[in-house]
Amino acid sequence: MPSSAFLAQPLQPGDYYLTPEGYMVFTEQYHRRRGSCCGNGCRHCPWRKNKADK
């Protein structure tokens, strides 16, 4: 679980982008600042076991 200090921070430029379908996708920058894996299989997760499964 992210620290309370992280939760208090607003999103920063480069933390996400919107797909053509309108979905918000968090970037690796966001995940590294978050500090841990959420376990949801995020597209840009730096902690994924097998990055070849994109």
Backbone as CSV, one residue per row, in Angstrom:
resi,resn,N_x,N_y,N_z,CA_x,CA_y,CA_z,C_x,C_y,C_z
1,MET,0.850,-1.183,0.000,0.000,0.000,0.000,0.887,1.235,0.000
2,PRO,0.527,2.247,-0.808,1.328,3.463,-0.866,1.310,4.205,0.467
3,SER,2.379,4.965,0.701,2.455,5.735,1.939,1.459,6.883,1.907
4,SER,1.115,7.398,3.084,0.177,8.519,3.159,0.767,9.759,2.507
5,ALA,2.104,9.914,2.527,2.751,11.049,1.862,2.517,10.984,0.359
6,PHE,2.560,9.770,-0.217,2.307,9.635,-1.649,0.851,9.962,-1.968
7,LEU,-0.071,9.464,-1.160,-1.495,9.674,-1.409,-1.877,11.148,-1.379
8,ALA,-1.119,11.963,-0.647,-1.425,13.383,-0.540,-0.944,14.173,-1.761
9,GLN,-0.163,13.562,-2.646,0.386,14.257,-3.810,-0.599,14.222,-4.975
10,PRO,-0.771,15.358,-5.641,-1.604,15.343,-6.852,-0.838,14.692,-8.006
11,LEU,-1.563,14.294,-9.030,-0.904,13.750,-10.218,0.001,14.818,-10.812
12,GLN,1.127,14.389,-11.346,2.099,15.296,-11.929,2.144,15.091,-13.433
13,PRO,2.647,16.102,-14.171,2.784,15.923,-15.628,3.623,14.684,-15.923
14,GLY,3.152,13.863,-16.827,3.848,12.639,-17.191,3.436,11.423,-16.383
15,ASP,2.526,11.580,-15.426,2.071,10.452,-14.608,1.088,9.550,-15.352
16,TYR,0.436,10.069,-16.373,-0.551,9.277,-17.097,-0.759,9.844,-18.497
17,TYR,-1.428,9.062,-19.324,-1.891,9.545,-20.625,-3.261,8.939,-20.867
18,LEU,-3.990,9.511,-21.802,-5.322,9.009,-22.150,-5.242,8.255,-23.465
19,THR,-5.851,7.088,-23.504,-5.907,6.308,-24.738,-6.957,6.930,-25.659
20,PRO,-6.966,6.557,-26.927,-8.005,7.062,-27.842,-9.423,6.714,-27.366
21,GLU,-9.535,5.638,-26.574,-10.844,5.235,-26.049,-11.229,6.019,-24.801
22,GLY,-10.301,6.833,-24.283,-10.587,7.661,-23.115,-10.150,7.083,-21.779
23,TYR,-9.408,5.970,-21.799,-8.923,5.376,-20.555,-7.670,6.103,-20.076
24,MET,-7.538,6.264,-18.759,-6.341,6.840,-18.167,-5.357,5.706,-17.908
25,VAL,-4.135,5.845,-18.435,-3.098,4.826,-18.269,-1.944,5.456,-17.493
26,PHE,-1.624,4.882,-16.332,-0.524,5.398,-15.530,0.801,4.960,-16.131
27,THR,1.784,5.866,-16.109,3.100,5.607,-16.685,4.031,4.979,-15.653
28,GLU,5.192,4.531,-16.122,6.193,3.981,-15.216,6.626,5.034,-14.202
29,GLN,6.703,6.288,-14.638,7.041,7.387,-13.718,6.104,7.391,-12.514
30,TYR,4.808,7.273,-12.759,3.821,7.256,-11.681,4.039,6.057,-10.753
31,HIS,4.206,4.881,-11.361,4.353,3.664,-10.559,5.607,3.714,-9.691
32,ARG,6.696,4.215,-10.219,7.940,4.304,-9.428,7.760,5.263,-8.253
33,ARG,7.059,6.371,-8.475,6.800,7.314,-7.388,5.859,6.693,-6.362
34,ARG,4.924,5.873,-6.822,3.985,5.198,-5.920,4.740,4.258,-4.989
35,GLY,5.732,3.552,-5.538,6.632,2.775,-4.704,6.328,1.305,-4.518
36,SER,5.206,0.804,-5.048,4.904,-0.618,-4.911,3.907,-1.039,-5.991
37,CYS,3.845,-2.342,-6.205,2.925,-2.894,-7.195,1.527,-3.033,-6.582
38,CYS,0.507,-2.683,-7.354,-0.868,-2.817,-6.865,-1.459,-4.181,-7.214
39,GLY,-0.786,-4.919,-8.102,-1.243,-6.258,-8.446,-2.329,-6.315,-9.509
40,ASN,-2.606,-5.190,-10.180,-3.664,-5.159,-11.189,-3.166,-5.386,-12.611
41,GLY,-1.887,-5.690,-12.785,-1.354,-5.955,-14.122,-1.258,-4.710,-14.984
42,CYS,-0.891,-3.607,-14.387,-0.803,-2.332,-15.114,0.184,-2.416,-16.277
43,ARG,-0.139,-1.751,-17.356,0.636,-1.780,-18.592,2.091,-1.363,-18.391
44,HIS,2.343,-0.365,-17.564,3.699,0.169,-17.399,4.311,-0.136,-16.039
45,CYS,3.864,-1.181,-15.383,4.361,-1.535,-14.049,5.826,-1.960,-14.116
46,PRO,6.709,-1.276,-13.366,8.115,-1.665,-13.379,8.398,-2.915,-12.554
47,TRP,7.417,-3.427,-11.831,7.603,-4.599,-10.981,7.023,-5.875,-11.591
48,ARG,6.509,-5.803,-12.801,5.950,-7.007,-13.432,7.002,-8.081,-13.545
49,LYS,6.599,-9.302,-13.269,7.531,-10.429,-13.302,8.015,-10.713,-14.721
50,ASN,7.099,-10.657,-15.679,7.440,-11.006,-17.054,6.974,-9.909,-17.990
51,LYS,7.847,-8.964,-18.310,7.470,-7.850,-19.170,7.166,-8.282,-20.598
52,ALA,7.535,-9.492,-20.979,7.268,-9.992,-22.318,5.783,-10.273,-22.526
53,ASP,4.990,-10.288,-21.452,3.558,-10.578,-21.565,2.730,-9.357,-21.921
54,LYS,3.343,-8.321,-22.439,2.599,-7.105,-22.785,1.634,-7.433,-23.836
